[in-house]
Amino acid sequence: MTNAEIIIWSAATGSMGLVVLLAAAEAAYSRSRASLQSLVYLGMYWLFFVLLSGLPAAMLPSASAPWIASAQVLIGPLRSGMGFYGGRHWLASARRDRLTDISFRGTTCLCLVGGPLCLLLPSPMKLAASAALTVASVCVMLWLTARAAQQGDRMAWGLAIAALLTLPLQLGLYWLALDLGTLSAPYQAGLALLGLLSISLIAGLLWQRNHQIRQIRHHARSRRDPVTQLYGSILIVQKIVHAQRRQARTRRDGALMAVQVFEPERLLAQVGHYGLNEIYIQLARRMQRHTGVVNPAGRFYDRCFVVLIETLHSPRWIRTMGLRVASSLRKPVEVTSLSGERIRLSVDIGVGMVHMSGAAKDVDELLHEVQDMAAAARTMRSRAALLDEITRQAVPVEHAELGASWHAMRSARSRPARARQHRTPA
């Protein structure tokens, strides 16, 4: 190899090695079987590229030549076998098409068995037989991925393109390894670039499909609401219980907020289930915009949202937040009607708030109170109500007596309680 050729193949090898390192980082992060399979395949692809490019023979001593020759014979069929094994799962052929599945299984076995058998042939025929088997397997992969794409898996078109790029790459690499003739430096640079493009495309497709699989499994395990992606009722209740325990230790005060949507059936008749879900999504986003992502929000049931505001620096923020949320949610929302047109609708909502502290109060009682406040808010001008802890009545948030600090608020509430205790009967 000339110095220019060594530079070309070394640069391509390093660039492809970076792709393999990224796959290794992804496998370490996700720790999934699919990402590990992707890493193994990409590592074998890189090794195939390195061995057949001639770099090891040019840079290692001649004593290692027999080892390099055997590795060149084995790596092509073994890499193809690993590709067919992973491709069968990647394209879910067992559930989609019997012919495709049988072809994947048969070609996998042929490659894994055929590679070692090539070593039993006479020396001049070993690499040639391995090359024929590898190139034939790429042609089969091209047909199978195109077939899967025609059956509806659009991502399989990417694999078909990758197989199409790999075909001339393999022909060029085996041409160099078999020493069938001299290739110019520009032609070798084109082969190296083709290798980098194909491994990058394959790595991107593998990552995208693995990411989709992880998302499906994550949503299957998660307890989030599938429409709004807020916490589910079980998880938000657990967070309220844990917050009460922390408040008991830290002596901090906060609030619990509930947002109820009234008469959703009226909206359902105009926009259908899809439009109603779109309304819930918009309401959830508006609500979180004012309460903040640090405050856990959940969908307690279909038309009721609950927000846990664990800490507030002053009681007056209860009024501010309640009014902001109520004002935002009362603005019209734009959704798609049953006729397909975009229309603007006003949603009938109520916002209820309850002071929350480390005091031992049952979570069911808290949730019951805050829902009662939301229901009572429907009759109020601001559509936001707060539970008065002295009278135990719902009062409009804008008229609630809130002190400048939590200490002042507790003192004001304790005076009427002490007066009732010391009052003597007439």
C-alpha positions as CSV (number, residue, x, y, z in Angstrom):
1,M,0.0,0.0,0.0
2,T,1.2,3.5,-0.8
3,N,1.2,6.2,1.8
4,A,-1.8,7.9,0.2
5,E,-3.8,4.6,0.4
6,I,-2.8,4.1,4.0
7,I,-4.0,7.6,4.8
8,I,-7.3,7.0,3.0
9,W,-8.2,3.7,4.7
10,S,-6.9,4.9,8.1
11,A,-9.1,8.0,8.0
12,A,-12.1,5.9,7.0
13,T,-11.4,3.3,9.6
14,G,-11.2,6.0,12.3
15,S,-14.4,7.7,11.2
16,M,-16.3,4.3,11.2
17,G,-14.8,3.5,14.6
18,L,-16.4,6.7,15.9
19,V,-19.8,5.4,14.8
20,V,-19.1,2.1,16.6
21,L,-18.1,4.1,19.8
22,L,-21.4,6.0,19.6
23,A,-23.3,2.7,19.4
24,A,-21.3,1.4,22.4
25,A,-22.4,4.5,24.4
26,E,-26.0,3.9,23.4
27,A,-25.8,0.3,24.4
28,A,-24.3,1.3,27.8
29,Y,-27.0,3.9,28.3
30,S,-30.1,1.9,27.3
31,R,-28.8,-1.5,28.4
32,S,-31.3,-3.2,26.0
33,R,-30.8,-6.4,24.0
34,A,-31.6,-4.6,20.7
35,S,-28.9,-1.9,21.3
36,L,-26.4,-4.7,22.2
37,Q,-27.2,-6.5,19.0
38,S,-26.7,-3.3,17.0
39,L,-23.3,-2.8,18.7
40,V,-22.2,-6.3,17.8
41,Y,-23.3,-5.9,14.2
42,L,-21.7,-2.5,13.7
43,G,-18.5,-3.8,15.4
44,M,-18.4,-6.7,12.9
45,Y,-19.1,-4.3,10.0
46,W,-16.1,-2.2,11.1
47,L,-13.9,-5.2,11.5
48,F,-14.9,-6.5,8.0
49,F,-14.0,-3.1,6.5
50,V,-10.6,-3.0,8.3
51,L,-9.6,-6.6,7.4
52,L,-10.5,-6.4,3.7
53,S,-9.1,-3.0,3.2
54,G,-5.6,-4.3,3.6
55,L,-4.6,-2.1,6.5
56,P,-3.6,-5.0,8.9
57,A,-1.4,-6.7,6.2
58,A,0.3,-3.4,5.5
59,M,1.0,-2.4,9.1
60,L,1.5,-5.7,10.9
61,P,4.4,-8.0,10.6
62,S,4.4,-10.8,8.0
63,A,4.2,-13.5,10.7
64,S,0.5,-12.6,11.3
65,A,-0.4,-13.1,7.6
66,P,-2.0,-16.6,8.1
67,W,-4.2,-15.2,11.0
68,I,-5.3,-12.2,8.9
69,A,-6.1,-14.5,5.9
70,S,-8.4,-16.7,8.1
71,A,-10.0,-13.7,9.6
72,Q,-10.7,-12.3,6.1
73,V,-12.5,-15.6,5.2
74,L,-14.6,-15.7,8.3
75,I,-15.6,-12.1,8.8
76,G,-17.8,-11.6,5.7
77,P,-20.2,-14.6,6.2
78,L,-20.3,-14.1,10.0
79,R,-21.2,-10.4,9.7
80,S,-23.9,-11.2,7.2
81,G,-25.2,-13.9,9.5
82,M,-25.4,-11.5,12.3
83,G,-27.1,-9.0,10.0
84,F,-29.8,-11.5,9.0
85,Y,-30.3,-12.6,12.7
86,G,-30.8,-9.0,13.8
87,G,-32.8,-8.0,10.7
88,R,-35.3,-10.8,11.3
89,H,-36.2,-9.2,14.7
90,W,-35.8,-5.6,13.4
91,L,-38.4,-6.2,10.7
92,A,-40.6,-8.5,12.9
93,S,-40.8,-10.9,10.0
94,A,-42.1,-13.7,12.2
95,R,-45.4,-11.7,12.7
96,R,-45.6,-10.2,9.2
97,D,-44.6,-12.6,6.4
98,R,-43.8,-16.3,6.5
99,L,-41.7,-16.3,3.4
100,T,-39.6,-13.4,4.6
101,D,-39.1,-15.1,8.0
102,I,-38.1,-18.4,6.4
103,S,-35.6,-16.6,4.2
104,F,-34.1,-14.8,7.1
105,R,-33.7,-18.0,9.1
106,G,-32.3,-20.0,6.2
107,T,-29.8,-17.3,5.2
108,T,-28.7,-16.8,8.8
109,C,-27.9,-20.5,9.1
110,L,-26.2,-20.6,5.6
111,C,-23.9,-17.7,6.5
112,L,-23.0,-19.0,10.0
113,V,-22.3,-22.5,8.7
114,G,-20.8,-21.5,5.3
115,G,-18.2,-19.2,6.7
116,P,-16.3,-21.9,8.7
117,L,-16.8,-24.4,5.9
118,C,-14.9,-22.0,3.5
119,L,-11.8,-22.6,5.7
120,L,-11.9,-26.3,4.6
121,L,-11.4,-25.4,0.9
122,P,-8.0,-25.2,-0.8
123,S,-6.2,-22.0,0.0
124,P,-6.8,-20.2,-3.4
125,M,-10.5,-20.8,-3.1
126,K,-11.1,-19.9,0.6
127,L,-11.5,-16.1,0.2
128,A,-13.2,-16.4,-3.2
129,A,-15.9,-18.7,-1.8
130,S,-16.4,-16.4,1.3
131,A,-16.7,-13.5,-1.1
132,A,-19.4,-15.2,-3.2
133,L,-21.4,-16.2,-0.1
134,T,-21.2,-12.6,1.4
135,V,-22.1,-10.8,-1.8
136,A,-25.0,-13.3,-2.4
137,S,-26.3,-12.7,1.1
138,V,-26.3,-8.9,0.5
139,C,-28.4,-9.5,-2.6
140,V,-30.8,-11.6,-0.5
141,M,-30.9,-8.8,2.2
142,L,-31.7,-6.2,-0.5
143,W,-34.7,-8.3,-1.7
144,L,-36.0,-9.0,1.8
145,T,-35.8,-5.4,2.9
146,A,-37.5,-4.2,-0.3
147,R,-40.2,-6.8,0.3
148,A,-40.7,-5.7,3.9
149,A,-40.9,-2.0,2.7
150,Q,-43.6,-2.9,0.2
151,Q,-45.6,-4.5,3.0
152,G,-45.8,-1.3,4.9
153,D,-42.6,-0.9,6.9
154,R,-41.3,2.4,5.5
155,M,-38.2,2.3,7.6
156,A,-37.2,-0.9,5.7
157,W,-36.5,1.3,2.6
158,G,-33.6,2.7,4.6
159,L,-32.2,-0.8,5.1
160,A,-32.7,-1.5,1.4
161,I,-30.7,1.6,0.5
162,A,-28.0,0.6,2.9
163,A,-27.8,-2.8,1.4
164,L,-27.6,-1.2,-2.1
165,L,-24.6,0.9,-0.9
166,T,-23.0,-2.1,0.7
167,L,-23.0,-4.2,-2.5
168,P,-20.5,-2.1,-4.5
169,L,-18.5,-1.6,-1.3
170,Q,-18.1,-5.3,-0.8
171,L,-17.2,-6.0,-4.4
172,G,-14.5,-3.3,-4.2
173,L,-13.1,-4.6,-0.9
174,Y,-13.0,-8.2,-2.1
175,W,-11.4,-7.0,-5.3
176,L,-8.6,-5.5,-3.2
177,A,-8.4,-8.5,-0.8
178,L,-8.2,-11.0,-3.7
179,D,-5.6,-8.8,-5.5
180,L,-7.5,-9.0,-8.8
181,G,-6.1,-5.7,-10.0
182,T,-4.8,-2.3,-9.0
183,L,-7.4,0.4,-8.0
184,S,-6.5,4.0,-8.2
185,A,-6.4,6.2,-5.1
186,P,-9.5,8.2,-6.0
187,Y,-11.4,4.9,-6.6
188,Q,-10.2,3.6,-3.2
189,A,-11.3,7.0,-1.6
190,G,-14.7,6.5,-3.1
191,L,-14.9,3.0,-1.6
192,A,-13.9,4.3,1.8
193,L,-16.5,7.1,1.6
194,L,-19.1,4.5,0.6
195,G,-18.3,2.4,3.6
196,L,-18.6,5.4,5.9
197,L,-22.0,6.4,4.4
198,S,-23.4,2.8,4.6
199,I,-22.4,2.2,8.3
200,S,-23.7,5.7,9.3
201,L,-27.0,5.0,7.6
202,I,-27.3,1.5,9.2
203,A,-26.4,2.9,12.6
204,G,-29.0,5.7,12.3
205,L,-31.7,3.3,11.3
206,L,-30.9,0.8,14.1
207,W,-30.9,3.6,16.6
208,Q,-34.3,5.0,15.4
209,R,-36.0,1.6,15.5
210,N,-34.5,0.8,18.9
211,H,-35.7,4.2,20.2
212,Q,-39.2,3.4,19.0
213,I,-39.1,0.0,20.8
214,R,-37.9,1.7,24.0
215,Q,-40.7,4.3,23.8
216,I,-43.3,1.7,23.4
217,R,-42.0,-0.3,26.3
218,H,-41.6,2.8,28.4
219,H,-45.2,3.9,27.8
220,A,-46.4,0.3,28.5
221,R,-44.7,0.4,31.9
222,S,-45.4,4.0,32.8
223,R,-48.5,5.1,34.6
224,R,-49.0,8.3,32.7
225,D,-52.2,9.4,31.0
226,P,-51.9,8.3,27.3
227,V,-53.7,11.5,26.1
228,T,-52.1,14.3,28.0
229,Q,-48.9,12.5,29.2
230,L,-49.6,13.8,32.7
231,Y,-49.2,11.5,35.7
232,G,-51.9,8.9,36.3
233,S,-54.2,9.0,39.3
234,I,-52.2,6.3,41.2
235,L,-48.9,8.1,40.8
236,I,-50.2,11.6,41.6
237,V,-51.7,10.2,44.9
238,Q,-48.4,8.7,45.8
239,K,-46.7,12.0,45.1
240,I,-49.1,13.8,47.4
241,V,-48.5,11.4,50.2
242,H,-44.7,11.8,49.8
243,A,-45.1,15.6,49.7
244,Q,-47.0,15.5,53.0
245,R,-44.2,13.6,54.6
246,R,-41.6,16.0,53.4
247,Q,-43.7,19.0,54.6
248,A,-43.9,17.5,58.0
249,R,-40.1,17.4,58.2
250,T,-39.4,20.8,56.5
251,R,-42.5,22.7,57.9
252,R,-43.2,24.1,54.5
253,D,-46.6,25.0,53.1
254,G,-48.1,24.6,49.6
255,A,-51.4,24.0,47.9
256,L,-53.3,21.3,46.0
257,M,-55.1,22.5,42.9
258,A,-57.9,20.7,41.0
259,V,-59.2,21.7,37.5
260,Q,-62.6,20.2,36.5
261,V,-64.1,20.3,33.0
262,F,-67.9,20.5,33.2
263,E,-70.3,19.0,30.6
264,P,-67.7,17.4,28.3
265,E,-70.5,15.7,26.5
266,R,-71.5,19.0,25.1
267,L,-68.1,19.3,23.5
268,L,-68.1,15.7,22.5
269,A,-71.2,16.3,20.3
270,Q,-69.4,19.1,18.4
271,V,-65.8,17.8,18.1
272,G,-66.0,14.0,18.7
273,H,-63.5,12.0,20.8
274,Y,-60.4,13.1,18.9
275,G,-61.4,16.8,19.3
276,L,-62.2,16.3,23.0
277,N,-58.7,14.8,23.5
278,E,-57.2,17.7,21.7
279,I,-59.0,20.0,24.1
280,Y,-57.7,18.1,27.2
281,I,-54.2,18.3,25.8
282,Q,-54.4,22.1,25.3
283,L,-55.9,22.6,28.8
284,A,-53.1,20.5,30.3
285,R,-50.4,22.5,28.6
286,R,-51.9,25.8,29.6
287,M,-52.2,24.6,33.2
288,Q,-48.6,23.5,33.3
289,R,-47.4,26.7,31.7
290,H,-48.6,28.6,34.9
291,T,-48.0,26.0,37.5
292,G,-44.5,25.1,36.2
293,V,-43.1,21.7,35.3
294,V,-41.5,21.3,38.8
295,N,-45.0,20.9,40.2
296,P,-46.3,17.4,39.4
297,A,-49.6,17.4,37.5
298,G,-51.9,14.5,37.0
299,R,-55.1,13.5,35.4
300,F,-57.1,12.2,38.3
301,Y,-60.0,11.1,36.1
302,D,-61.3,11.9,32.6
303,R,-62.3,15.5,33.3
304,C,-60.3,16.3,36.4
305,F,-56.7,17.4,36.6
306,V,-54.8,17.7,39.9
307,V,-51.6,19.7,40.5
308,L,-49.4,19.3,43.5
309,I,-47.7,22.6,44.5
310,E,-45.5,21.4,47.3
311,T,-44.0,24.7,48.3
312,L,-45.1,28.3,48.0
313,H,-43.1,31.2,49.5
314,S,-46.2,33.1,50.6
315,P,-50.0,32.4,50.8
316,R,-50.7,35.2,48.3
317,W,-49.3,33.0,45.6
318,I,-52.3,30.8,46.0
319,R,-54.5,33.6,44.8
320,T,-52.1,34.6,42.0
321,M,-51.7,31.0,40.7
322,G,-55.4,30.2,41.0
323,L,-56.5,33.3,39.1
324,R,-53.8,32.8,36.4
325,V,-54.8,29.2,35.7
326,A,-58.5,30.0,35.7
327,S,-58.1,32.9,33.3
328,S,-55.9,30.9,31.0
329,L,-58.2,27.9,30.8
330,R,-61.3,30.0,30.2
331,K,-59.9,31.4,26.9
332,P,-61.2,29.7,23.8
333,V,-59.4,26.7,22.4
334,E,-59.0,25.9,18.7
335,V,-59.8,22.3,17.7
336,T,-61.0,20.3,14.7
337,S,-64.7,19.8,14.5
338,L,-66.4,16.6,13.2
339,S,-66.7,18.3,9.8
340,G,-62.9,18.7,9.7
341,E,-63.0,22.5,10.2
342,R,-61.0,24.4,12.8
343,I,-63.4,26.0,15.3
344,R,-62.9,27.9,18.6
345,L,-64.8,26.7,21.7
346,S,-65.0,28.0,25.3
347,V,-64.6,25.3,27.9
348,D,-66.6,25.3,31.1
349,I,-64.0,24.9,33.9
350,G,-63.6,25.4,37.6
351,V,-60.4,25.7,39.6
352,G,-60.3,24.6,43.2
353,M,-57.4,25.1,45.7
354,V,-56.8,23.8,49.2
355,H,-54.0,24.8,51.5
356,M,-51.6,21.9,52.1
357,S,-49.2,21.5,54.9
358,G,-47.5,18.8,56.8
359,A,-50.5,18.4,59.1
360,A,-51.8,14.9,59.2
361,K,-54.7,15.0,56.7
362,D,-55.9,12.0,54.8
363,V,-55.1,12.2,51.1
364,D,-58.6,11.1,50.2
365,E,-59.9,14.0,52.3
366,L,-57.6,16.4,50.5
367,L,-58.7,15.2,47.1
368,H,-62.3,15.4,48.1
369,E,-62.0,18.9,49.4
370,V,-60.1,20.2,46.3
371,Q,-62.7,18.7,43.9
372,D,-65.5,20.3,46.0
373,M,-63.7,23.6,45.6
374,A,-63.5,23.1,41.8
375,A,-67.2,22.3,41.6
376,A,-68.0,25.4,43.7
377,A,-65.9,27.6,41.5
378,R,-68.3,27.0,38.6
379,T,-70.7,29.5,40.2
380,M,-68.0,32.2,40.8
381,R,-67.1,35.0,38.5
382,S,-63.3,34.2,38.5
383,R,-63.9,30.4,38.3
384,A,-61.4,29.9,41.1
385,A,-62.3,28.9,44.7
386,L,-60.3,28.3,47.8
387,L,-61.3,26.4,50.9
388,D,-61.5,28.7,54.0
389,E,-60.1,26.6,56.8
390,I,-62.0,28.5,59.4
391,T,-65.5,28.4,58.0
392,R,-64.8,25.3,55.9
393,Q,-66.6,27.0,53.0
394,A,-65.6,27.8,49.4
395,V,-64.7,31.4,48.9
396,P,-63.6,33.1,45.6
397,V,-59.8,33.2,45.5
398,E,-59.8,36.9,44.9
399,H,-61.7,37.5,48.1
400,A,-59.9,35.0,50.3
401,E,-58.1,36.4,53.4
402,L,-54.5,35.5,52.9
403,G,-51.7,36.8,55.0
404,A,-48.3,38.1,53.9
405,S,-46.6,35.0,55.3
406,W,-47.6,31.5,56.4
407,H,-46.9,32.4,60.0
408,A,-49.2,35.4,59.8
409,M,-51.9,33.2,58.1
410,R,-51.7,30.6,60.9
411,S,-51.8,33.2,63.6
412,A,-54.9,34.8,62.1
413,R,-56.6,31.4,61.9
414,S,-55.6,30.4,65.4
415,R,-57.2,33.5,67.0
416,P,-60.8,32.6,66.2
417,A,-60.1,29.0,67.3
418,R,-58.9,30.3,70.7
419,A,-61.8,32.6,71.0
420,R,-64.2,29.7,70.5
421,Q,-62.4,27.6,73.1
422,H,-62.6,30.4,75.8
423,R,-66.2,31.4,75.0
424,T,-68.5,30.6,77.9
425,P,-72.2,29.7,77.5
426,A,-74.7,32.5,78.2
